[in-house]
Amino acid sequence: MRVNARLDEETGRKLSYLKRAVGRPASEIIRSAIDAYYNQLLKRGAKSAELLTGTGFVGCGEGDIDLSVSYKGAWLNEQHRKHGHR
């Protein structure tokens, strides 16, 4: 993919500095920066998922394979079993 980006003066200076410091073309520096940012976001997402599952906020359960469509009937049956018909 070809990208054409406009940089403000300060960001342009930073890019020029990086090109001189590492001796690499702008495209390579930008690719590396995108990879680093992408990996940072993936790690943050993994930490969020671990936090949710570790606290018990997200979990799993067992039930009938069609429970998502038959839950009302199952709930009513359980209520009748517990409390009888009222």
DSSP file (Angstrom, degrees, kcal/mol; ACC not computed):
  #  RESIDUE AA STRUCTURE BP1 BP2  ACC     N-H-->O    O-->H-N    N-H-->O    O-->H-N    TCO  KAPPA ALPHA  PHI   PSI    X-CA   Y-CA   Z-CA
    1    1 A M              0   0    0      0, 0.0     2,-0.4     0, 0.0     0, 0.0   0.000 360.0 360.0 360.0 133.7    0.0    0.0    0.0
    2    2 A R        -     0   0    0      2,-0.0     2,-0.4     0, 0.0     0, 0.0  -0.809 360.0-166.0 -95.7 135.4    1.3    3.4   -0.9
    3    3 A V        -     0   0    0     -2,-0.4     2,-0.5     2,-0.0     0, 0.0  -0.972  13.1-166.2-126.3 136.5    0.8    6.2    1.7
    4    4 A N        -     0   0    0     -2,-0.4     2,-0.4     2,-0.0    -2,-0.0  -0.978  20.5-179.5-119.6 115.6    1.1    9.9    1.3
    5    5 A A        -     0   0    0     -2,-0.5     2,-0.5     2,-0.0    -2,-0.0  -0.912  24.1-141.6-122.4 144.0    1.1   11.7    4.6
    6    6 A R        -     0   0    0     -2,-0.4     2,-0.4     6,-0.0    -2,-0.0  -0.900  22.9-164.6-100.3 126.8    1.4   15.4    5.6
    7    7 A L        -     0   0    0     -2,-0.5    -2,-0.0     2,-0.0     2,-0.0  -0.886  18.1-122.2-112.5 141.7    3.5   16.0    8.7
    8    8 A D     >  -     0   0    0     -2,-0.4     4,-2.5     1,-0.1     5,-0.2  -0.258  40.8 -95.6 -70.8 171.9    3.6   19.1   10.8
    9    9 A E  H  > S+     0   0    0      1,-0.2     4,-2.2     2,-0.2     5,-0.2   0.897 122.7  48.4 -60.5 -44.7    7.0   20.8   11.3
   10   10 A E  H  > S+     0   0    0      1,-0.2     4,-2.1     2,-0.2    -1,-0.2   0.920 113.0  46.9 -64.3 -44.0    7.9   19.1   14.6
   11   11 A T  H  > S+     0   0    0      1,-0.2     4,-2.4     2,-0.2    -1,-0.2   0.880 110.4  54.2 -65.8 -37.0    6.9   15.6   13.4
   12   12 A G  H  X S+     0   0    0     -4,-2.5     4,-2.5     2,-0.2    -1,-0.2   0.896 107.9  49.9 -61.4 -40.9    8.9   16.2   10.2
   13   13 A R  H  X S+     0   0    0     -4,-2.2     4,-2.6     2,-0.2    -2,-0.2   0.903 110.0  50.9 -64.3 -40.3   12.0   17.1   12.3
   14   14 A K  H  X S+     0   0    0     -4,-2.1     4,-2.6     2,-0.2    -2,-0.2   0.919 110.7  48.3 -63.4 -42.7   11.5   14.0   14.4
   15   15 A L  H  X S+     0   0    0     -4,-2.4     4,-2.5     2,-0.2    -2,-0.2   0.918 111.3  50.3 -64.1 -42.8   11.4   11.9   11.2
   16   16 A S  H  X S+     0   0    0     -4,-2.5     4,-2.1     2,-0.2    -2,-0.2   0.914 110.7  50.1 -60.8 -42.4   14.5   13.5    9.8
   17   17 A Y  H  X S+     0   0    0     -4,-2.6     4,-3.1     1,-0.2    -2,-0.2   0.936 110.6  48.9 -60.9 -46.8   16.3   12.9   13.1
   18   18 A L  H  X S+     0   0    0     -4,-2.6     4,-2.6     1,-0.2     5,-0.4   0.899 108.2  54.1 -61.7 -40.6   15.3    9.2   13.1
   19   19 A K  H  X>S+     0   0    0     -4,-2.5     4,-1.3     1,-0.2     5,-0.6   0.924 114.9  40.4 -59.1 -44.2   16.4    8.8    9.5
   20   20 A R  H  <5S+     0   0    0     -4,-2.1    -2,-0.2     2,-0.2    -1,-0.2   0.911 115.5  51.3 -70.0 -42.1   19.9   10.2   10.3
   21   21 A A  H  <5S+     0   0    0     -4,-3.1    -2,-0.2     1,-0.2    -3,-0.2   0.885 124.5  24.9 -66.7 -40.4   20.1    8.4   13.7
   22   22 A V  H  <5S-     0   0    0     -4,-2.6    -1,-0.2    -5,-0.2    -2,-0.2   0.547  97.7-129.5-103.9  -8.2   19.3    4.9   12.4
   23   23 A G  T  <5 +     0   0    0     -4,-1.3    -3,-0.2    -5,-0.4    -4,-0.1   0.844  64.5 126.2  66.2  33.8   20.4    5.3    8.8
   24   24 A R      < -     0   0    0     -5,-0.6    -1,-0.2    -6,-0.4    -2,-0.2  -0.877  63.7-100.4-122.7 154.7   17.1    4.0    7.4
   25   25 A P     >  -     0   0    0      0, 0.0     4,-1.9     0, 0.0     3,-0.4  -0.291  35.7-108.7 -70.6 159.9   14.6    5.4    4.9
   26   26 A A  H  > S+     0   0    0      1,-0.2     4,-2.7     2,-0.2     5,-0.2   0.872 116.8  58.8 -56.1 -40.9   11.4    7.1    6.1
   27   27 A S  H  > S+     0   0    0      1,-0.2     4,-2.4     2,-0.2    -1,-0.2   0.899 106.8  46.9 -58.6 -41.6    9.3    4.2    4.8
   28   28 A E  H  > S+     0   0    0     -3,-0.4     4,-2.4     2,-0.2    -1,-0.2   0.897 112.1  49.8 -69.0 -39.5   11.1    1.7    7.0
   29   29 A I  H  X S+     0   0    0     -4,-1.9     4,-2.3     2,-0.2    -2,-0.2   0.917 112.4  47.7 -63.8 -43.2   10.9    4.0   10.1
   30   30 A I  H  X S+     0   0    0     -4,-2.7     4,-2.5     2,-0.2    -2,-0.2   0.905 110.8  51.3 -66.3 -41.4    7.2    4.4    9.6
   31   31 A R  H  X S+     0   0    0     -4,-2.4     4,-2.5    -5,-0.2    -2,-0.2   0.925 111.4  48.1 -59.6 -44.2    6.6    0.7    9.1
   32   32 A S  H  X S+     0   0    0     -4,-2.4     4,-2.5     1,-0.2    -2,-0.2   0.897 111.1  50.4 -63.8 -40.3    8.5    0.0   12.3
   33   33 A A  H  X S+     0   0    0     -4,-2.3     4,-2.4     2,-0.2    -1,-0.2   0.905 110.8  48.8 -65.0 -41.2    6.5    2.6   14.2
   34   34 A I  H  X S+     0   0    0     -4,-2.5     4,-2.7     2,-0.2    -2,-0.2   0.919 111.4  49.9 -64.5 -43.3    3.2    1.2   12.9
   35   35 A D  H  X S+     0   0    0     -4,-2.5     4,-2.6     2,-0.2    -2,-0.2   0.921 111.9  48.2 -59.8 -44.3    4.3   -2.3   14.0
   36   36 A A  H  X S+     0   0    0     -4,-2.5     4,-2.0     2,-0.2    -2,-0.2   0.917 113.9  45.9 -64.1 -43.4    5.3   -1.1   17.4
   37   37 A Y  H  X S+     0   0    0     -4,-2.4     4,-2.1     2,-0.2    -2,-0.2   0.904 112.7  50.9 -65.8 -42.0    2.0    0.8   17.9
   38   38 A Y  H  X S+     0   0    0     -4,-2.7     4,-2.2     2,-0.2    -2,-0.2   0.931 111.3  47.3 -60.3 -48.1    0.0   -2.2   16.6
   39   39 A N  H  X S+     0   0    0     -4,-2.6     4,-2.3     1,-0.2    -1,-0.2   0.869 109.4  54.8 -63.7 -37.0    1.7   -4.6   19.0
   40   40 A Q  H  X S+     0   0    0     -4,-2.0     4,-2.0     1,-0.2    -1,-0.2   0.914 109.6  46.8 -61.8 -43.5    1.2   -2.2   21.9
   41   41 A L  H  X S+     0   0    0     -4,-2.1     4,-2.3     2,-0.2    -2,-0.2   0.881 110.2  53.0 -67.6 -38.0   -2.6   -2.2   21.2
   42   42 A L  H  X S+     0   0    0     -4,-2.2     4,-2.3     2,-0.2    -2,-0.2   0.916 109.4  48.9 -62.6 -42.2   -2.7   -6.0   20.9
   43   43 A K  H  X S+     0   0    0     -4,-2.3     4,-2.4     2,-0.2    -2,-0.2   0.900 110.3  51.0 -64.2 -40.4   -1.0   -6.3   24.3
   44   44 A R  H  X S+     0   0    0     -4,-2.0     4,-2.1     1,-0.2    -1,-0.2   0.905 110.3  49.8 -63.9 -40.7   -3.5   -3.8   25.8
   45   45 A G  H  X S+     0   0    0     -4,-2.3     4,-2.3     2,-0.2    -2,-0.2   0.900 110.3  50.0 -63.6 -40.9   -6.4   -5.8   24.4
   46   46 A A  H  X S+     0   0    0     -4,-2.3     4,-2.5     1,-0.2    -2,-0.2   0.899 109.8  51.1 -64.6 -40.0   -5.0   -9.0   25.8
   47   47 A K  H  X S+     0   0    0     -4,-2.4     4,-2.4     2,-0.2    -1,-0.2   0.893 109.2  51.1 -64.4 -38.9   -4.6   -7.4   29.2
   48   48 A S  H  X S+     0   0    0     -4,-2.1     4,-2.4     2,-0.2    -2,-0.2   0.927 111.0  47.7 -63.7 -44.3   -8.2   -6.2   29.1
   49   49 A A  H  X S+     0   0    0     -4,-2.3     4,-2.5     1,-0.2     5,-0.3   0.909 112.1  49.9 -63.6 -41.8   -9.4   -9.7   28.2
   50   50 A E  H  X S+     0   0    0     -4,-2.5     4,-2.8     1,-0.2    -1,-0.2   0.898 110.3  51.0 -63.4 -39.9   -7.3  -11.2   31.0
   51   51 A L  H  X S+     0   0    0     -4,-2.4     4,-1.7     2,-0.2     6,-0.3   0.925 111.5  47.0 -63.0 -45.2   -8.7   -8.7   33.5
   52   52 A L  H  <>S+     0   0    0     -4,-2.4     6,-1.7     1,-0.2     5,-1.3   0.910 118.3  39.9 -66.0 -42.5  -12.3   -9.5   32.6
   53   53 A T  H ><5S+     0   0    0     -4,-2.5     3,-0.8     4,-0.2    -2,-0.2   0.877 113.2  55.6 -74.8 -35.7  -11.9  -13.2   32.7
   54   54 A G  H 3<5S+     0   0    0     -4,-2.8    -2,-0.2    -5,-0.3    -1,-0.2   0.818 108.7  47.1 -65.9 -31.4   -9.6  -13.1   35.8
   55   55 A T  T 3<5S-     0   0    0     -4,-1.7    -1,-0.2    -5,-0.2    -2,-0.2   0.506 115.3-114.3 -87.5  -4.6  -12.2  -11.2   37.8
   56   56 A G  T < 5S+     0   0    0     -3,-0.8    -3,-0.2    -4,-0.3    -2,-0.1   0.517  83.4 122.6  84.3   4.3  -15.0  -13.5   36.8
   57   57 A F  S   <S+     0   0    0     -5,-1.3     2,-0.5    -6,-0.3    -4,-0.2   0.884  77.6  38.4 -66.3 -37.3  -16.7  -10.7   34.8
   58   58 A V  S    S+     0   0    0     -6,-1.7    -2,-0.2    -9,-0.1     2,-0.2  -0.955  80.9 138.4-113.7 132.1  -16.5  -12.9   31.7
   59   59 A G        -     0   0    0     -2,-0.5     2,-0.3    -3,-0.0    -6,-0.0  -0.752  40.3-112.1-149.6-164.1  -17.1  -16.6   32.0
   60   60 A C        -     0   0    0     -2,-0.2     2,-0.3     2,-0.0    -2,-0.0  -0.948  22.4-170.8-140.5 162.0  -18.7  -19.5   30.3
   61   61 A G        -     0   0    0     -2,-0.3     2,-0.4     2,-0.0    -2,-0.0  -0.833  19.0-117.5-142.4 179.2  -21.5  -21.8   31.2
   62   62 A E        +     0   0    0     -2,-0.3     2,-0.3     0, 0.0     3,-0.0  -0.927  43.9 122.1-124.9 150.2  -23.2  -25.0   30.0
   63   63 A G        -     0   0    0     -2,-0.4    -2,-0.0     0, 0.0     4,-0.0  -0.979  60.8 -35.2-179.9-175.2  -26.6  -25.6   28.8
   64   64 A D    >   -     0   0    0     -2,-0.3     3,-1.7     1,-0.1     4,-0.2  -0.274  55.2-119.3 -60.9 149.1  -28.8  -26.9   26.0
   65   65 A I  T 3  S+     0   0    0      1,-0.3     3,-0.3     2,-0.1    -1,-0.1   0.774 114.6  43.5 -62.9 -26.7  -27.4  -26.2   22.5
   66   66 A D  T >> S+     0   0    0      1,-0.2     3,-1.8     2,-0.1     4,-1.6   0.100  75.9 120.6-105.1  22.4  -30.5  -24.1   21.6
   67   67 A L  H <>  +     0   0    0     -3,-1.7     4,-1.0     1,-0.3    -1,-0.2   0.790  64.2  66.7 -59.6 -29.6  -30.7  -22.2   24.9
   68   68 A S  H 34 S+     0   0    0     -3,-0.3    -1,-0.3     1,-0.2    -2,-0.1   0.775 114.9  29.0 -64.7 -23.4  -30.3  -18.9   23.2
   69   69 A V  H <4 S+     0   0    0     -3,-1.8    -1,-0.2     1,-0.1    -2,-0.2   0.587 126.6  43.1-108.6 -14.9  -33.7  -19.4   21.5
   70   70 A S  H  X S+     0   0    0     -4,-1.6     4,-2.0     1,-0.1     5,-0.2   0.219  76.3 109.8-115.3  15.2  -35.4  -21.6   24.2
   71   71 A Y  H  X S+     0   0    0     -4,-1.0     4,-2.7     1,-0.2     5,-0.2   0.843  74.5  56.1 -64.6 -34.3  -34.4  -19.8   27.4
   72   72 A K  H  > S+     0   0    0      2,-0.2     4,-2.7     1,-0.2    -1,-0.2   0.936 109.7  45.4 -64.4 -44.5  -37.8  -18.5   28.2
   73   73 A G  H  > S+     0   0    0      2,-0.2     4,-2.6     1,-0.2    -1,-0.2   0.905 113.7  49.8 -63.0 -41.1  -39.4  -21.9   28.1
   74   74 A A  H  X S+     0   0    0     -4,-2.0     4,-2.1     2,-0.2    -2,-0.2   0.901 111.7  48.8 -64.3 -40.7  -36.5  -23.3   30.2
   75   75 A W  H  X S+     0   0    0     -4,-2.7     4,-2.4     2,-0.2    -2,-0.2   0.930 111.8  48.7 -64.6 -45.6  -36.9  -20.5   32.7
   76   76 A L  H  X S+     0   0    0     -4,-2.7     4,-2.6     1,-0.2     5,-0.2   0.915 110.2  51.5 -61.1 -43.3  -40.7  -21.1   33.0
   77   77 A N  H  X S+     0   0    0     -4,-2.6     4,-2.3     1,-0.2    -1,-0.2   0.908 110.6  48.8 -59.1 -42.3  -40.2  -24.8   33.4
   78   78 A E  H  X S+     0   0    0     -4,-2.1     4,-2.5     2,-0.2    -1,-0.2   0.897 110.7  50.3 -66.0 -40.3  -37.7  -24.1   36.2
   79   79 A Q  H  X S+     0   0    0     -4,-2.4     4,-3.1     2,-0.2     5,-0.4   0.913 111.6  48.0 -63.8 -42.5  -40.1  -21.7   37.9
   80   80 A H  H  X S+     0   0    0     -4,-2.6     4,-2.0     1,-0.2    -2,-0.2   0.889 111.8  50.7 -64.5 -38.3  -43.0  -24.2   37.7
   81   81 A R  H  < S+     0   0    0     -4,-2.3    -2,-0.2    -5,-0.2    -1,-0.2   0.921 117.8  38.7 -64.9 -43.2  -40.7  -26.9   39.1
   82   82 A K  H  < S+     0   0    0     -4,-2.5    -2,-0.2    -5,-0.1    -1,-0.2   0.918 135.4  16.2 -72.4 -44.8  -39.6  -24.7   42.0
   83   83 A H  H  < S-     0   0    0     -4,-3.1    -3,-0.2    -5,-0.2    -2,-0.2   0.486  94.8-133.5-114.7  -5.7  -42.9  -23.0   42.8
   84   84 A G     <  -     0   0    0     -4,-2.0     2,-0.4    -5,-0.4    -1,-0.2  -0.087  52.6 -40.7  72.5 177.5  -45.6  -25.0   41.2
   85   85 A H              0   0    0      1,-0.1    -5,-0.0    -4,-0.1     0, 0.0  -0.640 360.0 360.0 -78.4 130.7  -48.4  -23.4   39.1
   86   86 A R              0   0    0     -2,-0.4    -1,-0.1     0, 0.0    -2,-0.0   0.376 360.0 360.0-116.7 360.0  -49.7  -20.2   40.8
